[in-house]
Amino acid sequence: MSDDGVEVPDDLEIRVGDGTGNEQYRTCQECGRDCVPEPFDAGTGDGIRVAFSCPEHGVHAVVDPFEHLR
């Protein structure tokens, strides 16, 4: 799988979940804030990942929404 040249639009909305309604990966463990997803390129052959970053405490979770396809 090649991800070279992939552009992520600024208005892209990403929804990730396991179907249980448990979205703790979005919540900062330090302050309880619901954090915004930030897509990023994980590198050649590794595809796209989504980081959840608290503005105050930084990255606290990284999710691979396409893990089941690799």
Distance bins in CASP14 RR format, pairs under 12 A and 6 or more apart:
PFRMAT RR
TARGET T0000
AUTHOR 0000-0000-0000
RMODE 2
METHOD distances of the structure
MODEL  1
1 42 0 0 0 0 0 1 0 0 0 0 0
1 43 0 0 0 0 0 1 0 0 0 0 0
1 44 0 0 0 0 1 0 0 0 0 0 0
1 45 1 0 0 1 0 0 0 0 0 0 0
1 46 0 0 0 0 1 0 0 0 0 0 0
1 47 1 0 0 1 0 0 0 0 0 0 0
1 48 0 0 0 0 0 1 0 0 0 0 0
1 66 0 0 0 0 1 0 0 0 0 0 0
1 69 0 0 0 0 1 0 0 0 0 0 0
1 70 1 0 0 1 0 0 0 0 0 0 0
2 41 0 0 0 0 0 1 0 0 0 0 0
2 43 0 0 0 0 0 1 0 0 0 0 0
2 44 1 0 0 1 0 0 0 0 0 0 0
2 45 1 0 0 1 0 0 0 0 0 0 0
2 46 0 0 0 0 0 1 0 0 0 0 0
2 47 0 0 0 0 1 0 0 0 0 0 0
3 39 0 0 0 0 0 1 0 0 0 0 0
3 40 0 0 0 0 0 1 0 0 0 0 0
3 41 1 0 0 1 0 0 0 0 0 0 0
3 42 0 0 0 0 1 0 0 0 0 0 0
3 43 1 0 0 1 0 0 0 0 0 0 0
3 44 1 0 0 1 0 0 0 0 0 0 0
3 45 1 0 0 1 0 0 0 0 0 0 0
3 46 1 0 0 1 0 0 0 0 0 0 0
3 47 1 0 1 0 0 0 0 0 0 0 0
3 48 1 0 0 1 0 0 0 0 0 0 0
3 49 0 0 0 0 0 1 0 0 0 0 0
3 66 0 0 0 0 0 1 0 0 0 0 0
3 70 0 0 0 0 0 1 0 0 0 0 0
4 41 0 0 0 0 1 0 0 0 0 0 0
4 43 0 0 0 0 1 0 0 0 0 0 0
4 44 1 0 0 1 0 0 0 0 0 0 0
4 45 0 0 0 0 1 0 0 0 0 0 0
4 46 0 0 0 0 0 1 0 0 0 0 0
4 47 0 0 0 0 0 1 0 0 0 0 0
5 41 0 0 0 0 1 0 0 0 0 0 0
5 43 0 0 0 0 0 1 0 0 0 0 0
5 44 0 0 0 0 0 1 0 0 0 0 0
5 47 0 0 0 0 0 1 0 0 0 0 0
5 48 0 0 0 0 0 1 0 0 0 0 0
6 12 0 0 0 0 0 1 0 0 0 0 0
6 39 0 0 0 0 1 0 0 0 0 0 0
6 40 0 0 0 0 0 1 0 0 0 0 0
6 41 1 0 0 1 0 0 0 0 0 0 0
6 42 0 0 0 0 0 1 0 0 0 0 0
6 43 0 0 0 0 0 1 0 0 0 0 0
6 44 0 0 0 0 0 1 0 0 0 0 0
6 45 0 0 0 0 0 1 0 0 0 0 0
6 46 0 0 0 0 0 1 0 0 0 0 0
6 47 0 0 0 0 1 0 0 0 0 0 0
6 48 1 0 0 1 0 0 0 0 0 0 0
7 39 0 0 0 0 0 1 0 0 0 0 0
7 41 0 0 0 0 1 0 0 0 0 0 0
7 48 0 0 0 0 0 1 0 0 0 0 0
8 14 0 0 0 0 1 0 0 0 0 0 0
8 37 0 0 0 0 0 1 0 0 0 0 0
8 38 0 0 0 0 1 0 0 0 0 0 0
8 39 1 0 1 0 0 0 0 0 0 0 0
8 40 1 0 0 1 0 0 0 0 0 0 0
8 41 1 0 0 1 0 0 0 0 0 0 0
8 47 0 0 0 0 0 1 0 0 0 0 0
8 48 1 0 0 1 0 0 0 0 0 0 0
8 49 0 0 0 0 0 1 0 0 0 0 0
8 50 0 0 0 0 0 1 0 0 0 0 0
9 39 0 0 0 0 1 0 0 0 0 0 0
10 38 0 0 0 0 0 1 0 0 0 0 0
10 39 0 0 0 0 0 1 0 0 0 0 0
11 39 0 0 0 0 0 1 0 0 0 0 0
12 36 0 0 0 0 0 1 0 0 0 0 0
12 37 0 0 0 0 1 0 0 0 0 0 0
12 38 0 0 0 0 0 1 0 0 0 0 0
12 39 1 0 0 1 0 0 0 0 0 0 0
12 40 0 0 0 0 0 1 0 0 0 0 0
12 48 0 0 0 0 0 1 0 0 0 0 0
12 50 0 0 0 0 0 1 0 0 0 0 0
12 65 0 0 0 0 0 1 0 0 0 0 0
13 36 0 0 0 0 0 1 0 0 0 0 0
13 37 0 0 0 0 1 0 0 0 0 0 0
13 39 0 0 0 0 0 1 0 0 0 0 0
13 50 0 0 0 0 0 1 0 0 0 0 0
14 26 0 0 0 0 0 1 0 0 0 0 0
14 36 0 0 0 0 1 0 0 0 0 0 0
14 37 1 0 1 0 0 0 0 0 0 0 0
14 38 0 0 0 0 1 0 0 0 0 0 0
14 39 1 0 0 1 0 0 0 0 0 0 0
14 40 0 0 0 0 0 1 0 0 0 0 0
14 48 0 0 0 0 1 0 0 0 0 0 0
14 49 0 0 0 0 0 1 0 0 0 0 0
14 50 1 0 1 0 0 0 0 0 0 0 0
14 51 0 0 0 0 0 1 0 0 0 0 0
14 52 0 0 0 0 0 1 0 0 0 0 0
14 63 0 0 0 0 1 0 0 0 0 0 0
14 64 0 0 0 0 0 1 0 0 0 0 0
14 65 1 0 0 1 0 0 0 0 0 0 0
14 66 0 0 0 0 0 1 0 0 0 0 0
15 21 0 0 0 0 0 1 0 0 0 0 0
15 23 0 0 0 0 1 0 0 0 0 0 0
15 26 0 0 0 0 0 1 0 0 0 0 0
15 37 0 0 0 0 1 0 0 0 0 0 0
15 39 0 0 0 0 0 1 0 0 0 0 0
15 50 0 0 0 0 1 0 0 0 0 0 0
15 63 0 0 0 0 0 1 0 0 0 0 0
15 65 0 0 0 0 1 0 0 0 0 0 0
16 22 0 0 0 0 0 1 0 0 0 0 0
16 23 0 0 0 0 1 0 0 0 0 0 0
16 24 0 0 0 0 0 1 0 0 0 0 0
16 25 1 0 0 1 0 0 0 0 0 0 0
16 26 0 0 0 0 1 0 0 0 0 0 0
16 37 1 0 0 1 0 0 0 0 0 0 0
16 39 0 0 0 0 0 1 0 0 0 0 0
16 48 0 0 0 0 0 1 0 0 0 0 0
16 49 0 0 0 0 0 1 0 0 0 0 0
16 50 1 0 0 1 0 0 0 0 0 0 0
16 51 0 0 0 0 0 1 0 0 0 0 0
16 52 0 0 0 0 1 0 0 0 0 0 0
16 61 0 0 0 0 1 0 0 0 0 0 0
16 62 0 0 0 0 0 1 0 0 0 0 0
16 63 1 0 1 0 0 0 0 0 0 0 0
16 64 0 0 0 0 1 0 0 0 0 0 0
16 65 1 0 1 0 0 0 0 0 0 0 0
16 66 0 0 0 0 0 1 0 0 0 0 0
16 67 0 0 0 0 0 1 0 0 0 0 0
16 68 0 0 0 0 0 1 0 0 0 0 0
17 23 1 0 0 1 0 0 0 0 0 0 0
17 24 0 0 0 0 0 1 0 0 0 0 0
17 25 0 0 0 0 1 0 0 0 0 0 0
17 26 0 0 0 0 1 0 0 0 0 0 0
17 37 0 0 0 0 0 1 0 0 0 0 0
17 50 0 0 0 0 0 1 0 0 0 0 0
17 52 0 0 0 0 0 1 0 0 0 0 0
17 61 0 0 0 0 0 1 0 0 0 0 0
17 63 0 0 0 0 1 0 0 0 0 0 0
17 64 0 0 0 0 0 1 0 0 0 0 0
17 65 0 0 0 0 1 0 0 0 0 0 0
17 67 0 0 0 0 0 1 0 0 0 0 0
17 68 0 0 0 0 0 1 0 0 0 0 0
18 24 0 0 0 0 0 1 0 0 0 0 0
18 25 0 0 0 0 1 0 0 0 0 0 0
18 63 0 0 0 0 0 1 0 0 0 0 0
18 65 0 0 0 0 0 1 0 0 0 0 0
18 67 0 0 0 0 0 1 0 0 0 0 0
18 68 0 0 0 0 0 1 0 0 0 0 0
23 34 0 0 0 0 1 0 0 0 0 0 0
23 35 0 0 0 0 0 1 0 0 0 0 0
23 37 0 0 0 0 0 1 0 0 0 0 0
23 52 0 0 0 0 1 0 0 0 0 0 0
23 61 0 0 0 0 0 1 0 0 0 0 0
23 63 0 0 0 0 0 1 0 0 0 0 0
24 32 0 0 0 0 1 0 0 0 0 0 0
24 34 0 0 0 0 0 1 0 0 0 0 0
24 35 0 0 0 0 0 1 0 0 0 0 0
24 52 0 0 0 0 0 1 0 0 0 0 0
24 60 0 0 0 0 0 1 0 0 0 0 0
24 61 0 0 0 0 1 0 0 0 0 0 0
24 63 0 0 0 0 0 1 0 0 0 0 0
25 34 0 0 0 0 0 1 0 0 0 0 0
25 35 0 0 0 0 1 0 0 0 0 0 0
25 37 0 0 0 0 1 0 0 0 0 0 0
25 50 0 0 0 0 1 0 0 0 0 0 0
25 51 0 0 0 0 0 1 0 0 0 0 0
25 52 1 0 0 1 0 0 0 0 0 0 0
25 53 0 0 0 0 0 1 0 0 0 0 0
25 59 0 0 0 0 0 1 0 0 0 0 0
25 60 0 0 0 0 1 0 0 0 0 0 0
25 61 1 0 1 0 0 0 0 0 0 0 0
25 62 0 0 0 0 1 0 0 0 0 0 0
25 63 1 0 1 0 0 0 0 0 0 0 0
25 64 0 0 0 0 0 1 0 0 0 0 0
25 65 0 0 0 0 0 1 0 0 0 0 0
26 32 0 0 0 0 1 0 0 0 0 0 0
26 33 0 0 0 0 1 0 0 0 0 0 0
26 34 1 0 1 0 0 0 0 0 0 0 0
26 35 1 0 1 0 0 0 0 0 0 0 0
26 36 0 0 0 0 1 0 0 0 0 0 0
26 37 1 0 0 1 0 0 0 0 0 0 0
26 38 0 0 0 0 0 1 0 0 0 0 0
26 50 0 0 0 0 0 1 0 0 0 0 0
26 51 0 0 0 0 0 1 0 0 0 0 0
26 52 1 0 1 0 0 0 0 0 0 0 0
26 53 0 0 0 0 0 1 0 0 0 0 0
26 54 0 0 0 0 0 1 0 0 0 0 0
26 60 0 0 0 0 1 0 0 0 0 0 0
26 61 1 0 0 1 0 0 0 0 0 0 0
26 63 0 0 0 0 1 0 0 0 0 0 0
27 33 1 0 0 1 0 0 0 0 0 0 0
27 34 1 0 0 1 0 0 0 0 0 0 0
27 35 1 0 0 1 0 0 0 0 0 0 0
27 36 0 0 0 0 0 1 0 0 0 0 0
27 52 0 0 0 0 1 0 0 0 0 0 0
27 54 0 0 0 0 1 0 0 0 0 0 0
27 57 0 0 0 0 0 1 0 0 0 0 0
27 60 0 0 0 0 1 0 0 0 0 0 0
27 61 0 0 0 0 1 0 0 0 0 0 0
28 34 0 0 0 0 1 0 0 0 0 0 0
28 35 1 0 1 0 0 0 0 0 0 0 0
28 36 0 0 0 0 0 1 0 0 0 0 0
28 52 0 0 0 0 1 0 0 0 0 0 0
28 53 0 0 0 0 1 0 0 0 0 0 0
28 54 1 1 0 0 0 0 0 0 0 0 0
28 55 0 0 0 0 1 0 0 0 0 0 0
28 56 1 0 0 1 0 0 0 0 0 0 0
28 57 1 0 1 0 0 0 0 0 0 0 0
28 58 0 0 0 0 1 0 0 0 0 0 0
28 59 0 0 0 0 1 0 0 0 0 0 0
28 60 1 0 1 0 0 0 0 0 0 0 0
28 61 0 0 0 0 1 0 0 0 0 0 0
29 35 0 0 0 0 0 1 0 0 0 0 0
29 52 0 0 0 0 0 1 0 0 0 0 0
29 54 0 0 0 0 1 0 0 0 0 0 0
29 56 0 0 0 0 0 1 0 0 0 0 0
29 57 0 0 0 0 1 0 0 0 0 0 0
29 58 0 0 0 0 0 1 0 0 0 0 0
29 59 0 0 0 0 0 1 0 0 0 0 0
29 60 1 0 0 1 0 0 0 0 0 0 0
29 61 0 0 0 0 1 0 0 0 0 0 0
30 53 0 0 0 0 0 1 0 0 0 0 0
30 54 1 0 0 1 0 0 0 0 0 0 0
30 55 0 0 0 0 0 1 0 0 0 0 0
30 56 1 0 0 1 0 0 0 0 0 0 0
30 57 1 0 1 0 0 0 0 0 0 0 0
30 58 0 0 0 0 1 0 0 0 0 0 0
30 59 0 0 0 0 0 1 0 0 0 0 0
30 60 1 0 0 1 0 0 0 0 0 0 0
31 54 1 0 0 1 0 0 0 0 0 0 0
31 55 0 0 0 0 1 0 0 0 0 0 0
31 56 1 0 0 1 0 0 0 0 0 0 0
31 57 1 0 0 1 0 0 0 0 0 0 0
31 58 0 0 0 0 0 1 0 0 0 0 0
31 60 0 0 0 0 0 1 0 0 0 0 0
32 52 0 0 0 0 0 1 0 0 0 0 0
32 54 0 0 0 0 1 0 0 0 0 0 0
32 56 0 0 0 0 0 1 0 0 0 0 0
32 57 0 0 0 0 1 0 0 0 0 0 0
32 60 0 0 0 0 1 0 0 0 0 0 0
33 52 0 0 0 0 0 1 0 0 0 0 0
33 53 0 0 0 0 0 1 0 0 0 0 0
33 54 1 0 1 0 0 0 0 0 0 0 0
33 55 1 0 0 1 0 0 0 0 0 0 0
33 56 1 0 0 1 0 0 0 0 0 0 0
33 57 0 0 0 0 1 0 0 0 0 0 0
33 58 0 0 0 0 0 1 0 0 0 0 0
33 60 0 0 0 0 1 0 0 0 0 0 0
34 52 0 0 0 0 1 0 0 0 0 0 0
34 53 0 0 0 0 0 1 0 0 0 0 0
34 54 0 0 0 0 1 0 0 0 0 0 0
34 55 0 0 0 0 0 1 0 0 0 0 0
34 60 0 0 0 0 0 1 0 0 0 0 0
34 61 0 0 0 0 0 1 0 0 0 0 0
35 50 0 0 0 0 0 1 0 0 0 0 0
35 51 0 0 0 0 1 0 0 0 0 0 0
35 52 1 0 1 0 0 0 0 0 0 0 0
35 53 1 0 1 0 0 0 0 0 0 0 0
35 54 1 0 1 0 0 0 0 0 0 0 0
35 55 0 0 0 0 1 0 0 0 0 0 0
35 56 0 0 0 0 1 0 0 0 0 0 0
35 57 0 0 0 0 1 0 0 0 0 0 0
35 58 0 0 0 0 1 0 0 0 0 0 0
35 59 0 0 0 0 1 0 0 0 0 0 0
35 60 1 0 0 1 0 0 0 0 0 0 0
35 61 1 0 0 1 0 0 0 0 0 0 0
35 62 0 0 0 0 0 1 0 0 0 0 0
35 63 0 0 0 0 0 1 0 0 0 0 0
36 50 0 0 0 0 0 1 0 0 0 0 0
36 51 0 0 0 0 1 0 0 0 0 0 0
36 52 1 0 0 1 0 0 0 0 0 0 0
36 53 1 0 0 1 0 0 0 0 0 0 0
36 54 0 0 0 0 1 0 0 0 0 0 0
36 55 0 0 0 0 1 0 0 0 0 0 0
36 58 0 0 0 0 0 1 0 0 0 0 0
36 59 0 0 0 0 0 1 0 0 0 0 0
36 60 0 0 0 0 0 1 0 0 0 0 0
36 61 0 0 0 0 0 1 0 0 0 0 0
37 48 0 0 0 0 0 1 0 0 0 0 0
37 49 0 0 0 0 0 1 0 0 0 0 0
37 50 1 0 1 0 0 0 0 0 0 0 0
37 51 1 0 0 1 0 0 0 0 0 0 0
37 52 1 0 1 0 0 0 0 0 0 0 0
37 53 0 0 0 0 1 0 0 0 0 0 0
37 59 0 0 0 0 0 1 0 0 0 0 0
37 60 0 0 0 0 0 1 0 0 0 0 0
37 61 0 0 0 0 1 0 0 0 0 0 0
37 62 0 0 0 0 0 1 0 0 0 0 0
37 63 1 0 0 1 0 0 0 0 0 0 0
37 65 0 0 0 0 1 0 0 0 0 0 0
38 48 0 0 0 0 0 1 0 0 0 0 0
38 49 0 0 0 0 1 0 0 0 0 0 0
38 50 1 0 0 1 0 0 0 0 0 0 0
38 51 1 0 1 0 0 0 0 0 0 0 0
38 52 1 0 0 1 0 0 0 0 0 0 0
38 53 1 0 1 0 0 0 0 0 0 0 0
38 54 0 0 0 0 0 1 0 0 0 0 0
38 55 0 0 0 0 0 1 0 0 0 0 0
38 58 0 0 0 0 0 1 0 0 0 0 0
38 59 0 0 0 0 1 0 0 0 0 0 0
38 60 0 0 0 0 0 1 0 0 0 0 0
38 61 0 0 0 0 0 1 0 0 0 0 0
38 62 0 0 0 0 1 0 0 0 0 0 0
38 63 0 0 0 0 0 1 0 0 0 0 0
39 47 0 0 0 0 0 1 0 0 0 0 0
39 48 1 0 1 0 0 0 0 0 0 0 0
39 49 1 0 0 1 0 0 0 0 0 0 0
39 50 1 0 1 0 0 0 0 0 0 0 0
39 51 1 0 0 1 0 0 0 0 0 0 0
39 52 0 0 0 0 0 1 0 0 0 0 0
39 53 0 0 0 0 0 1 0 0 0 0 0
39 62 0 0 0 0 0 1 0 0 0 0 0
39 63 0 0 0 0 1 0 0 0 0 0 0
39 64 0 0 0 0 0 1 0 0 0 0 0
39 65 0 0 0 0 1 0 0 0 0 0 0
39 66 0 0 0 0 0 1 0 0 0 0 0
40 46 0 0 0 0 0 1 0 0 0 0 0
40 47 0 0 0 0 1 0 0 0 0 0 0
40 48 1 0 0 1 0 0 0 0 0 0 0
40 49 1 0 1 0 0 0 0 0 0 0 0
40 50 1 0 0 1 0 0 0 0 0 0 0
40 51 1 0 0 1 0 0 0 0 0 0 0
40 52 0 0 0 0 0 1 0 0 0 0 0
40 53 0 0 0 0 0 1 0 0 0 0 0
40 59 0 0 0 0 0 1 0 0 0 0 0
40 62 0 0 0 0 1 0 0 0 0 0 0
40 63 0 0 0 0 0 1 0 0 0 0 0
40 64 0 0 0 0 0 1 0 0 0 0 0
41 47 1 0 0 1 0 0 0 0 0 0 0
41 48 1 0 0 1 0 0 0 0 0 0 0
41 49 0 0 0 0 1 0 0 0 0 0 0
41 50 0 0 0 0 0 1 0 0 0 0 0
41 51 0 0 0 0 0 1 0 0 0 0 0
42 48 1 0 0 1 0 0 0 0 0 0 0
42 49 1 0 1 0 0 0 0 0 0 0 0
42 50 0 0 0 0 1 0 0 0 0 0 0
42 51 0 0 0 0 1 0 0 0 0 0 0
42 62 0 0 0 0 1 0 0 0 0 0 0
42 63 0 0 0 0 0 1 0 0 0 0 0
42 64 1 0 0 1 0 0 0 0 0 0 0
42 65 0 0 0 0 0 1 0 0 0 0 0
42 66 0 0 0 0 0 1 0 0 0 0 0
42 67 0 0 0 0 0 1 0 0 0 0 0
42 70 0 0 0 0 0 1 0 0 0 0 0
43 49 0 0 0 0 1 0 0 0 0 0 0
45 66 0 0 0 0 0 1 0 0 0 0 0
45 70 0 0 0 0 1 0 0 0 0 0 0
46 62 0 0 0 0 0 1 0 0 0 0 0
46 64 0 0 0 0 1 0 0 0 0 0 0
46 66 0 0 0 0 0 1 0 0 0 0 0
46 67 0 0 0 0 0 1 0 0 0 0 0
46 70 0 0 0 0 1 0 0 0 0 0 0
47 64 0 0 0 0 1 0 0 0 0 0 0
47 65 0 0 0 0 0 1 0 0 0 0 0
47 66 1 0 0 1 0 0 0 0 0 0 0
47 67 0 0 0 0 0 1 0 0 0 0 0
47 69 0 0 0 0 0 1 0 0 0 0 0
47 70 0 0 0 0 1 0 0 0 0 0 0
48 62 0 0 0 0 0 1 0 0 0 0 0
48 63 0 0 0 0 0 1 0 0 0 0 0
48 64 0 0 0 0 1 0 0 0 0 0 0
48 65 1 0 0 1 0 0 0 0 0 0 0
48 66 1 0 0 1 0 0 0 0 0 0 0
48 67 0 0 0 0 0 1 0 0 0 0 0
48 69 0 0 0 0 0 1 0 0 0 0 0
48 70 0 0 0 0 0 1 0 0 0 0 0
49 59 0 0 0 0 0 1 0 0 0 0 0
49 61 0 0 0 0 0 1 0 0 0 0 0
49 62 1 0 1 0 0 0 0 0 0 0 0
49 63 1 0 0 1 0 0 0 0 0 0 0
49 64 1 0 1 0 0 0 0 0 0 0 0
49 65 0 0 0 0 1 0 0 0 0 0 0
49 66 0 0 0 0 1 0 0 0 0 0 0
49 67 0 0 0 0 1 0 0 0 0 0 0
49 70 0 0 0 0 0 1 0 0 0 0 0
50 59 0 0 0 0 0 1 0 0 0 0 0
50 61 0 0 0 0 1 0 0 0 0 0 0
50 62 1 0 0 1 0 0 0 0 0 0 0
50 63 1 0 1 0 0 0 0 0 0 0 0
50 64 1 0 0 1 0 0 0 0 0 0 0
50 65 1 0 0 1 0 0 0 0 0 0 0
50 66 0 0 0 0 0 1 0 0 0 0 0
50 67 0 0 0 0 0 1 0 0 0 0 0
51 58 0 0 0 0 1 0 0 0 0 0 0
51 59 1 0 1 0 0 0 0 0 0 0 0
51 60 0 0 0 0 1 0 0 0 0 0 0
51 61 1 0 0 1 0 0 0 0 0 0 0
51 62 1 0 1 0 0 0 0 0 0 0 0
51 63 0 0 0 0 1 0 0 0 0 0 0
51 64 0 0 0 0 0 1 0 0 0 0 0
51 65 0 0 0 0 0 1 0 0 0 0 0
52 58 0 0 0 0 1 0 0 0 0 0 0
52 59 1 0 0 1 0 0 0 0 0 0 0
52 60 1 0 0 1 0 0 0 0 0 0 0
52 61 1 0 1 0 0 0 0 0 0 0 0
52 62 1 0 0 1 0 0 0 0 0 0 0
52 63 1 0 0 1 0 0 0 0 0 0 0
53 59 1 0 1 0 0 0 0 0 0 0 0
53 60 1 0 0 1 0 0 0 0 0 0 0
53 61 0 0 0 0 1 0 0 0 0 0 0
53 62 0 0 0 0 1 0 0 0 0 0 0
54 60 1 0 0 1 0 0 0 0 0 0 0
54 61 0 0 0 0 1 0 0 0 0 0 0
64 70 1 0 0 1 0 0 0 0 0 0 0
END
